[in-house]
Amino acid sequence: MNASSLLFTPFTIKGLSLKNRIIMAPLFVGYANPDGSVSPLVLDHYGEMAGSGVSMVVVENASVDPTGPGSPFILRVDND
C-alpha cells in the first residue's frame, strides 16, 4: 500500500475513529459577527467543511476573554 492510498483509510486516535486521514487545519476566516458571536456565515462555512469529506475540522482561533480579540470578527467564547 502506498502513502496516497493510506490517506483514505480509517484510523483511530486515542479512541476517536476517523473515516480517513484528512484533517482540515484551523484557518482564520473572520466570519464572526462584530460582537464575536457565531454568524450564519460561520455556520455555513463549517457546515461546508464538515460535508466536504474531511474526517475532522479544527475550528479557527477564538478569544476566551472579552478584552482579547485582535479583530471585531474573531469568534468569542468567553460567555455561554
C-alpha positions as CSV (number, residue, x, y, z in Angstrom):
1,M,0.0,0.0,0.0
2,N,1.4,3.4,-1.0
3,A,1.2,6.6,1.0
4,S,-1.6,8.1,-1.1
5,S,-3.9,5.1,-0.6
6,L,-3.4,5.3,3.2
7,L,-4.8,8.9,3.1
8,F,-8.3,7.5,2.6
9,T,-8.2,4.7,5.1
10,P,-9.9,4.9,8.5
11,F,-7.8,5.2,11.6
12,T,-8.2,5.8,15.4
13,I,-6.6,8.4,17.6
14,K,-7.0,7.7,21.4
15,G,-10.3,6.0,20.9
16,L,-11.6,8.5,18.3
17,S,-12.4,6.8,15.0
18,L,-11.9,8.8,11.9
19,K,-13.1,7.8,8.4
20,N,-9.9,8.9,6.7
21,R,-6.7,10.8,7.4
22,I,-7.7,14.1,6.0
23,I,-8.0,16.9,8.7
24,M,-8.9,20.5,8.0
25,A,-6.3,22.7,9.8
26,P,-7.6,25.8,11.6
27,L,-7.9,28.8,9.3
28,F,-9.0,32.3,10.4
29,V,-11.7,33.5,8.1
30,G,-13.2,36.4,10.1
31,Y,-16.8,35.4,9.6
32,A,-18.0,36.0,13.2
33,N,-20.4,38.8,13.9
34,P,-18.7,42.1,15.1
35,D,-19.6,41.1,18.7
36,G,-17.8,37.8,18.3
37,S,-20.9,35.7,18.2
38,V,-21.4,33.0,15.6
39,S,-22.9,34.3,12.4
40,P,-24.9,32.4,9.7
41,L,-21.7,32.6,7.5
42,V,-19.7,30.8,10.2
43,L,-22.3,28.0,10.3
44,D,-22.3,27.8,6.5
45,H,-18.5,27.7,6.4
46,Y,-18.1,24.9,8.9
47,G,-21.1,23.0,7.6
48,E,-19.5,23.1,4.1
49,M,-16.1,21.9,5.5
50,A,-17.8,19.1,7.5
51,G,-19.6,17.9,4.5
52,S,-16.6,18.1,2.2
53,G,-15.2,14.6,3.1
54,V,-12.6,15.6,5.7
55,S,-12.7,13.4,8.8
56,M,-12.0,16.2,11.3
57,V,-12.4,20.0,11.2
58,V,-10.3,22.1,13.6
59,V,-12.1,25.4,14.3
60,E,-10.3,28.7,14.0
61,N,-8.9,30.8,16.8
62,A,-11.3,32.2,19.3
63,S,-11.0,34.7,22.1
64,V,-11.5,33.5,25.6
65,D,-11.5,37.0,27.2
66,P,-13.7,39.9,26.1
67,T,-10.7,42.2,26.0
68,G,-8.6,39.8,23.9
69,P,-9.9,39.8,20.3
70,G,-7.5,41.5,17.9
71,S,-10.3,42.0,15.4
72,P,-14.0,42.5,15.7
73,F,-14.6,39.4,13.6
74,I,-12.9,36.8,15.9
75,L,-15.1,34.3,17.5
76,R,-15.5,34.9,21.2
77,V,-16.0,32.0,23.6
78,D,-15.8,34.0,26.9
79,N,-19.6,33.7,27.6
80,D,-22.1,30.8,27.4
